[in-house]
Amino acid sequence: MKHAAFLVMSALLIIVGSSPPSLAVPAAKISELSWMTGSYEGPIGQGALEENWAEPKGGSIASLVRATGADGATTMIELIVVEEEEDCLTLRLQQRNPGFKPRSAEPQVMRLVELKSGKVVFDNIGEGGITRLSHTKSGKKFTITVQRPNGTSRDIELTPK
C-alpha cells in the first residue's frame, strides 16, 4: 500500500512538474519603438486611415488614429497607448465613434509578444475584438496587421504624410 501511494504521489509530481510553462513575454523598453514615430496615411475601404505616433517619452508612446469614409467624414477615432509595465510593453486602445462616443466600455488590453527591428506584435490579454495587432515598418511602408477572433487578418498599408 505504501508503495502504491508513493507511485501515485510520484506520478502527480511528474504531471504537475511537466505542465507547460507560461508564455515568455519579451523584456522591452518603450524607446525600442522610436521607429514608429511619425504620421502615416493610406486607404481603408472606401475611405482613409491616418495614424499619428508621438515620440516615446516618460515610459510611453501614443498614437491618435482617425478613419474617414468615402465622403471624407470621420467614422472613427482611436487612441493607442503603449506603456512599460513589469519590464514589458502593454498596449491599450480604445475606439470612438463621431461625437466621441466610445465603441466599448473599456479599452482593449494587449501584451507584447514580439519585438525586432521595424516590427512589433501584441496579443490580446483581455476582452475585445482584436486578437493580435502588429505594426511593421519597411522603408517608407508602415503596415498594420489586425487579426480577428474568427482567424481572419487584414493588412492596412500606410505611407508617411
CORMOGI-V917792 format. One record per pair of residues at least 24 apart in sequence whose C-alpha atoms are under 6 Angstrom apart, sorted by the first residue. I is the first residue (numbers start at 1). GAP is how many residues later the second one is. D is the distance in whole Angstrom. If there is no record, write none. Layout:
BEGIN
i = <I,I>
gap = <GAP,GAP>
d = <D,D>
END
This chain:
BEGIN
i = <25,27,27,28,30,31,39,39,40,40,40,40,41,41,42,46,59,59>
gap = <88,60,61,60,29,25,121,122,118,119,120,121,117,118,116,24,24,25>
d = <6,5,5,5,6,6,6,6,6,5,4,5,5,6,4,5,6,6>
END
